[in-house]
Amino acid sequence: MNAAPTRADFERVMVPNYAPQGFVPVRGEGSRVWDQEGRDYIDFGGGIAVTCLGHAHPALVRALTEQAGKIWHLSNIYTNEPALRLAERLVERTFAERVFFANSGGEANEAALKLARRAAYDRFGENKYEIIAFDGSFHGRTFFTVSVGGQPKYSSGFGPVPAGITHLPYNDLDAVAKQISDRTCAVILEPVIGESGIVPATPEFLHGLRELTRKHSAALIYDEVQSGMGRTGKLYCYEHYGVVPDILTSAKGIGGGFPLAAMLTTADWAKHFSVGVHGSTYGGNPLGCAVANAVLDIIDTPETLNGVLARADRMAERLNAISAKFGAFSELRYRGLWFGWQLKPEFLGRAGEVLNAAAKEGVMVLLAGPDVVRMAPSLVISDAEMDEGLARLERAVQSVFGG
Ligand SMILES: *Cc1c(COP(=O)(O)O)cnc(C)c1O
């Protein structure tokens, strides 16, 4: 047998599009992760809001291993019980009447955008294809979704982007009112922008978009890839606003770490994806759907969802105390267990230093750009794990800004 691979092998064998941390995690339990050296880390990153029930949750392990002994894969030439069961529950629990499964957030958004364009084409002809999206938003890394996403750095250098996409300032309803027309087929947004630092939509913005999209027969698409699955204390974030979309995308937390995504919509929109119009080999894979059913069992309960809000307030209080002590952060934005910790103007660009110092102290955090430390811990993190992570994080902040 060869020796275990190490981080040093990364540059030798991997495409250099990532720059992973210096340690290699090998095992996790709850909100604690161990690396190859046996050092432990408290996980406040959640694999970017994915491991919503922590690592190796017994109910998820059971669901996956039980399904693994039955059937792994069928393709969509057949349907399967876990997928039907999951779709039934999502329909029951949301505005949606129909579900399409995919494997990642980008694919779910690709499906949503294609559905909006196809429905417009079927109903109104070929001139209704314009899409309105927002600055700073993130919708995935397929070519269509980077083009619709509001961060030019992700779409530039790949040749001509698909036509008809306009980016407007987030929360600026007047700008949308000026741009939208009968050529618009979709308005897509995150109800809370994740990658740009946990920036929520105003209620007026969502209500206004709902009216404008109805008036112009355009699809209102919510990208809830990051905000969904209990992250904000509701199953889906839109429930806080009471404004329903036509199409909603869900991924990240939905599989608790198993790759899975869903596009939810109404029967009226869904019918434009008739047989053969769209598809995916793995979409609705029995393993992923079996795990997602177990995730939903735990997340979609008052105990877990209310627990998110209680844990969030508890964590925010401590983070604000750390802010006050070291004076490096101007603001803590949070919606449920989803935090954007904004650096003060004089410390802009230094969020990466905090992330590295945190890893050194044994706590995993995320960034939302260079100026915001982002955190998305497990929705069921224990008080003890949270306290230990916060103590480590405080030492990290002290090491960077403590003077
Ligand atoms: C992560 C993310 C995506 C992309 O999901 P992938 O699974 O990486 O394709 C899309 N939209 C939002 C809001 C996200 O946070």
The ligand as a MOL file (V3000), in Angstrom:
LIG
                    3D

  0  0  0     0  0            999 V3000
M  V30 BEGIN CTAB
M  V30 COUNTS 15 15 0 0 0
M  V30 BEGIN ATOM
M  V30 1 C -23.7470 27.3270 -3.6270 0
M  V30 2 C -24.7760 28.0700 -4.3640 0
M  V30 3 C -25.1190 27.7400 -5.6830 0
M  V30 4 C -24.3660 26.6870 -6.4760 0
M  V30 5 O -24.5140 25.4130 -5.9240 0
M  V30 6 P -23.5350 24.2310 -6.4260 0
M  V30 7 O -24.0370 23.0320 -5.6800 0
M  V30 8 O -22.1430 24.6410 -6.0590 0
M  V30 9 O -23.7000 24.1140 -7.8880 0
M  V30 10 C -26.1360 28.4310 -6.2930 0
M  V30 11 N -26.7950 29.4010 -5.6550 0
M  V30 12 C -26.5000 29.7580 -4.3890 0
M  V30 13 C -27.2800 30.8400 -3.7180 0
M  V30 14 C -25.4780 29.1110 -3.7010 0
M  V30 15 O -25.1690 29.4800 -2.4610 0
M  V30 END ATOM
M  V30 BEGIN BOND
M  V30 1 1 1 2
M  V30 2 1 2 3
M  V30 3 2 2 14
M  V30 4 1 3 4
M  V30 5 2 3 10
M  V30 6 1 4 5
M  V30 7 1 5 6
M  V30 8 2 6 7
M  V30 9 1 6 8
M  V30 10 1 6 9
M  V30 11 1 10 11
M  V30 12 2 11 12
M  V30 13 1 12 13
M  V30 14 1 12 14
M  V30 15 1 14 15
M  V30 END BOND
M  V30 END CTAB
M  END
